[in-house]
């Protein structure tokens, strides 16, 4: 699914950046350019990032404390 239409960034691209070590939405934005044009995707991008951060943390055996 496309997360950012302006830069054609998919949820898979976001997952790859998170798997490579990104732990903040800003790091995903810098790596993919998602959200840097019209900004219409920012809320959805945040949600996708949080989902992948949570998945990674659970896979690593970490608890999400927030």
C-alpha positions as CSV (number, residue, x, y, z in Angstrom):
1,X,0.0,0.0,0.0
2,X,1.2,3.5,-0.7
3,X,1.8,5.6,2.3
4,X,3.0,8.7,0.5
5,X,1.7,9.3,-3.0
6,X,3.9,12.3,-3.7
7,X,7.1,10.3,-3.3
8,X,5.6,6.8,-4.0
9,X,6.6,5.4,-0.7
10,X,5.1,2.1,0.2
11,X,4.5,0.5,3.6
12,X,7.1,-2.0,2.6
13,X,9.7,0.7,2.2
14,X,8.8,2.0,5.6
15,X,9.2,-1.5,7.0
16,X,12.7,-1.8,5.4
17,X,13.8,1.5,7.0
18,X,12.5,0.4,10.4
19,X,14.2,-3.0,10.0
20,X,17.4,-1.2,9.2
21,X,17.3,0.6,12.6
22,X,15.0,3.6,12.4
23,X,13.3,4.2,15.7
24,X,11.6,7.5,15.1
25,X,9.2,8.8,12.4
26,X,11.7,11.6,11.5
27,X,14.3,9.0,10.6
28,X,11.8,7.3,8.3
29,X,10.9,10.6,6.8
30,X,14.6,11.4,6.1
31,X,15.3,8.0,4.6
32,X,12.2,7.9,2.4
33,X,11.2,11.5,1.8
34,X,7.6,10.6,2.7
35,X,5.7,13.5,4.1
36,X,8.1,16.1,2.8
37,X,5.9,17.4,-0.1
38,X,2.2,18.1,0.5
39,X,2.1,16.5,4.1
40,X,-1.2,14.8,3.5
41,X,0.3,11.5,4.5
42,X,1.9,12.4,7.8
43,X,-0.8,11.0,10.0
44,X,-1.0,7.7,8.1
45,X,2.8,7.6,8.0
46,X,3.0,8.0,11.8
47,X,0.5,5.1,12.2
48,X,2.4,2.8,9.8
49,X,5.7,3.6,11.6
50,X,4.2,2.9,15.0
51,X,2.9,-0.4,13.8
52,X,6.3,-1.4,12.4
53,X,8.1,-0.1,15.5
54,X,5.7,-2.2,17.7
55,X,6.2,-5.3,15.5
56,X,9.9,-5.0,15.6
57,X,10.0,-4.5,19.4
58,X,7.7,-7.5,20.0
59,X,9.9,-9.6,17.7
60,X,13.0,-8.5,19.7
61,X,11.2,-9.4,23.0
62,X,11.0,-5.8,24.2
63,X,8.0,-4.3,25.8
64,X,6.6,-1.1,24.6
65,X,6.5,1.3,27.5
66,X,5.0,4.6,26.7
